[in-house]
Amino acid sequence: MRLWRSWVELFEEETPETPRFDPVHLAVVLVACQAAVGIVFWLLWTAMVYEGGFGTGEGKLGNFLALALIAAVVEALRRADRRHGRGKK
């Protein structure tokens, strides 16, 4: 009976003080995180493995561009994190 009450309480009306979780927002965040991790993985693979890695052979320009793009993405994420941190205070 206690398990049943706990289950029913999940679907009862929420008070204004309780945080609301939107399942669509959560799904979008999860998909976006997976996409970002996939992009970073393939950029790193391109920079380190494709045609011998950094600075070798014909892929030198592609590897350099991948490395520059990775650096730009990391810097953008760092700035966004700092902006978000300042907004919380």
C-alpha positions as CSV (number, residue, x, y, z in Angstrom):
1,M,0.0,0.0,0.0
2,R,2.9,2.4,0.8
3,L,4.3,1.8,-2.7
4,W,0.9,2.6,-4.3
5,R,0.7,5.9,-2.3
6,S,4.2,6.8,-3.5
7,W,3.2,6.1,-7.1
8,V,0.0,8.1,-6.8
9,E,1.8,11.1,-5.2
10,L,3.9,11.4,-8.4
11,F,0.9,12.4,-10.4
12,E,-0.9,14.7,-7.8
13,E,-1.1,18.4,-8.3
14,E,2.1,20.3,-7.6
15,T,2.5,23.2,-5.3
16,P,3.9,26.5,-6.6
17,E,7.1,25.9,-4.6
18,T,8.0,22.6,-6.3
19,P,10.2,22.8,-9.4
20,R,8.7,21.8,-12.7
21,F,10.5,19.4,-15.0
22,D,9.5,19.5,-18.7
23,P,10.1,16.1,-20.3
24,V,10.6,17.7,-23.7
25,H,13.2,20.1,-22.4
26,L,15.0,17.1,-20.7
27,A,14.9,15.2,-24.0
28,V,16.3,18.1,-26.0
29,V,19.1,18.5,-23.5
30,L,20.1,14.9,-23.7
31,V,20.0,14.8,-27.5
32,A,22.0,18.0,-27.7
33,C,24.6,16.7,-25.2
34,Q,25.0,13.5,-27.2
35,A,25.4,15.5,-30.4
36,A,28.0,17.7,-28.9
37,V,30.0,14.8,-27.5
38,G,29.8,13.1,-31.0
39,I,31.0,16.3,-32.7
40,V,33.9,16.7,-30.3
41,F,34.8,13.0,-30.7
42,W,35.0,13.2,-34.5
43,L,36.9,16.4,-34.5
44,L,39.4,15.0,-32.1
45,W,39.6,11.8,-34.2
46,T,40.2,13.9,-37.3
47,A,42.9,15.9,-35.7
48,M,44.7,13.0,-34.1
49,V,44.2,10.0,-36.3
50,Y,43.1,11.1,-39.9
51,E,46.0,10.6,-42.3
52,G,48.6,10.3,-39.6
53,G,47.5,12.9,-37.1
54,F,48.8,16.4,-36.4
55,G,51.2,17.9,-38.9
56,T,51.8,14.8,-41.1
57,G,51.1,14.1,-44.7
58,E,48.3,15.5,-46.9
59,G,45.9,16.0,-44.0
60,K,47.9,18.8,-42.4
61,L,45.4,21.5,-43.3
62,G,42.4,19.4,-42.2
63,N,44.0,18.5,-39.0
64,F,44.9,22.1,-38.2
65,L,41.3,23.3,-39.0
66,A,39.9,20.5,-36.7
67,L,42.2,21.6,-33.9
68,A,41.3,25.2,-34.4
69,L,37.6,24.4,-34.3
70,I,38.0,22.3,-31.2
71,A,39.8,25.2,-29.5
72,A,37.0,27.6,-30.6
73,V,34.3,25.3,-29.2
74,V,36.1,24.9,-25.9
75,E,36.5,28.6,-25.6
76,A,32.8,29.3,-26.4
77,L,31.7,26.7,-23.8
78,R,34.0,28.2,-21.2
79,R,32.6,31.7,-21.8
80,A,29.0,30.4,-21.7
81,D,29.8,28.7,-18.5
82,R,31.2,31.8,-16.9
83,R,28.2,33.9,-18.1
84,H,25.8,31.3,-16.7
85,G,27.7,31.3,-13.4
86,R,27.5,35.1,-13.0
87,G,23.8,35.0,-13.6
88,K,23.1,32.6,-10.7
89,K,24.5,34.9,-8.0
